[in-house]
Each structure stands twice: as C-alpha cells, then as structure tokens.
Amino acid sequence: MRISSLQAFNNGVQGLQRNYAEAIRTLQQINSSNRILTPADDPVAAVRLMQLEQQQNMLGQYKDNLSAANSSLMQEESVLNSVNNIMLRVRELAGEAGNGALSQNERQAIAVELQEREDELLGLMNTRNARGEYLFAGFQGKTQPFERQADGSYAYHGDEGQRSLQVGSSLNIAVGDNGKKVFENITNASRLSSGWTEADPANPLQPLAGSSLAFSAPLIQDEITYSGNPAFPAGGVVVEFGDLTATPLGDPKDYKVYASPYTAGDPALHSGRLDSDDARPDSFTFRGMTLQFEGVPVGGESVTIESIPNSEKQGVLDTIHQLRMALENNTDSPEGKRDTRSAVAAALTNIDHAMINIDSTRGSIGTRMNVIETTLSNNEDVALVNKSVQAELREIDYPEALSKLAFQSIVLEAAQQSFVKISQLNLFDKIR
C-alpha cells in the first residue's frame, strides 16, 4: 500500500491531536478532582451520580421542610403554653367565685378580670404565623377562626383541616392543629337540664304547696360512668319524691329514679333518701351525673333530668363567657346563689376538660417535634453516606492520574519528535 505525503502528514497531525487531547483530559480530571467529566467517561457511574444528586436535592428540601415544621410547632406550643397559663388563672377566679360568702359586687369584680382574660384568650386563639396566616384556622389560613357574636357567644369560622409537610420519602408531619379540635370540641359537663316534670302553671318554680324543694343544674362529673354500662338513659330520668299511693304514706324524703318517659309501674333504676339536715343541700348522684337538692319536700315532687340538644361540646371561650355572665347578673337571692354555684361548678369541670384537651395537644406537638429531631438526624446520616458514595464514584485517584499524565506526556513528546522526523522525509532526496 502506498502512503502519500498528505496521508503521512494527516496521520501525524491526528496522532498529535489525539495524544494532546488525552493529556489535556487527564489534566482536567486532576484540576477538577473529578474522574467523570462527561457521561461518556463512565455511563453507569454517571447515571448513578445523577440519581444520588437528585436524592441529595430532595434531602435538602426535606431539611427545609423540617426546619419550617419545627418553627411552626414551636410557635403553636408557645401559644398553647400562654393559653394554659390563662386557663389556670380563670380556674382560680372560678374557684374564688364559688365562695358563698361573696357579695354580688365582689362577684362582679371577679367578672371584670374574667372579661380581660376572655379577650386575651381570644387574641391568642387568633394568632397569626410568620406568613400572616391564622395558626388555628385549619386550611382556611386567611380566615379569622374565632369571632365574638352579638350575643357574646363565639363562632368558629375555620375548618377541621390539619396542614402537614413532607419530611421524608414516605413521612408527612402535621405542622399545626385546627382551633375546633383544640378549643371547641371540649366535652360539656353541663349538657343536661333539670326541671319540674309537671309544674303548676300558676307557680312553675314550685309545683306543690308547702314544698321548699329546689335543685341545681345537673352536672356530669364522671364521663366514664355516664357513658358506661349501664349508661345514663338517653331519654333522661325522672326523680320521684315520696309515695302518695303507699299506705301509710311514703316518707317525702325518700326518692326513686326512673327512666324517662316514666309511666306508672315502671321499675326504679335507683332509690335513695335526703339526709336529716334540712339546712344543708343534699348531693344527688346517678350514673356519673350529680346535682344538689335543697329544702324540704312534701312528697309527690317530680323532677325531670334530660339532655340539652346539640350541647355535647362547648368551646373554651363560651365556658368563660357563661361563667362571667352568671357572676355579673345573678343576685344575692337564694335562687341567684344557687344558679351561681351551678355556673361555677360547670365552669370548673369544663375548664378542666379544656385543659386536658390542650395538654393533650401540647403532648402531640412534643411528639411531633421529637419526630422532627430524629428525622433530621436520620436525613443528615443519609446525606453523609450519599456524599461518600458520590465521592467514590466521581473523585479521581491522584497517584494513578499523575502517573497516567506523565506517561501521556512522554507519548506526546515522542509523537512530536517522530512527526518531525517523518515530515523531513522526501522522495526527491533519493533522486539527488
């Protein structure tokens, strides 16, 4: 095969370029510390590096989400801690208001502070976060969750949603709690009412002549017993005093409890007797429900105790409002003092229920913050391993690369010298 001068020159130049390119590529690897400059250098490792880089970016996003979730939960916990402190003070004021020796003016003075605490609590329950969204509005972050109505009661305008952030490949964590769950869905201990079964139209508060029997509002003090087995009857109960059909007549202080509606001949669910001290109220307890009887019955009195529709739950603010109104409006009359005692007892029990619910939420927040801390640590460990694997795939072996560069430099120098020698060959030199 004949080789022309042009072919010799072209082959020489191509060889020089190839050797030079290889030496330059090795030098670039050394300077960048990267073994893979293009996917063609190692296709399998290049794909793996892309996957690891995507995972690393996702871990970075998870870290940002964890930081945001932790900040949100810390703010909520701080607000709930302030709410709890207010509730403790409200409970203390309610206990003071239960002192029967207080006058109406003194009770009204307590109501003044309750008003301030009520307003303070309303402000905390309408707290905004750093983005200007309401903390306890659920998904309705731009809507004020709690609003005072014209009659003094409170309405919740948020929803029951719970926001969450993804902090792991298969882990979402709640970053808040809606106000209905925390402040509204509180078991209402005063969800029963009491009244005379058949009141005298001319005197509805005292159906029988000569009777001084009176009673307080019923209160559910033991929720487990109230809903246990047997449970408090769904239709309520009737308490009958004395037995006018008996011979001789039954003792008017004896009473029997029947399921409502009551018809003659129904079996009694419970029976008891008022004590002999007519000056002190008698505590009546039945299946977790309690109320106070005062005065002296003459026999034949019938008291009905039944559920108040749609009153199973009551918000914290409504509990404080109702107590405040009772302290402001109830007089020093026996009826007024009895109503005040009932209001105080209901408020104390409902405040306890609310504080249990708030403490439960705070416990949940603490658990979520622990999960955040653990997840953050786990993600950092994964990121560290990720970087180690990336380094193994990407980083160059310096001794090997330097040795290779030295060899490529020798080859390049030899190619250059060979090209010089070959380029000087000329067929005409043989003719001369």
Buried (B, 14 or more C-beta within 10 A) or exposed (E): EEEEEEEBEEEBEEBBEEBBEBBEBBBEBBEEEBBBBEEEEBEEBBEBBEEBEEBBEBBEEBBEBBEBBBEBBEBBBEBBEBBBEBBEBBBEBBEBBBEEEBEBEBBBBBBEBBBEBBEBBBEBBBBBBEEEBBBBBBEBBEBEBBEBEEEEEBEBBBBEBEBBBBBBEEEEBBBBBBBBBBBBBBBBBBBBBBEBBEBEEEEEEBBBEEBEBBBBBBBBBBEEBBEEEEEBBEEBBBBBBBBEEEEEEBBBBBBBBBBBEBEEEEEEBBEBEBEEEEEEBBEBBBBBBBBBBBBEBBBBBBBBBBBEEEEEBBBBBBBBBBBBBBBBBBEEEEEBBBBBBBBBBBBBBBBBBBBEBBEEBBEBBEEBBEBBEEBBEEBEEBBEEBEEBBEEBBBBEEEEBEEBBEEBBEBBEEBBEEBEEEEEEEEEEEEE
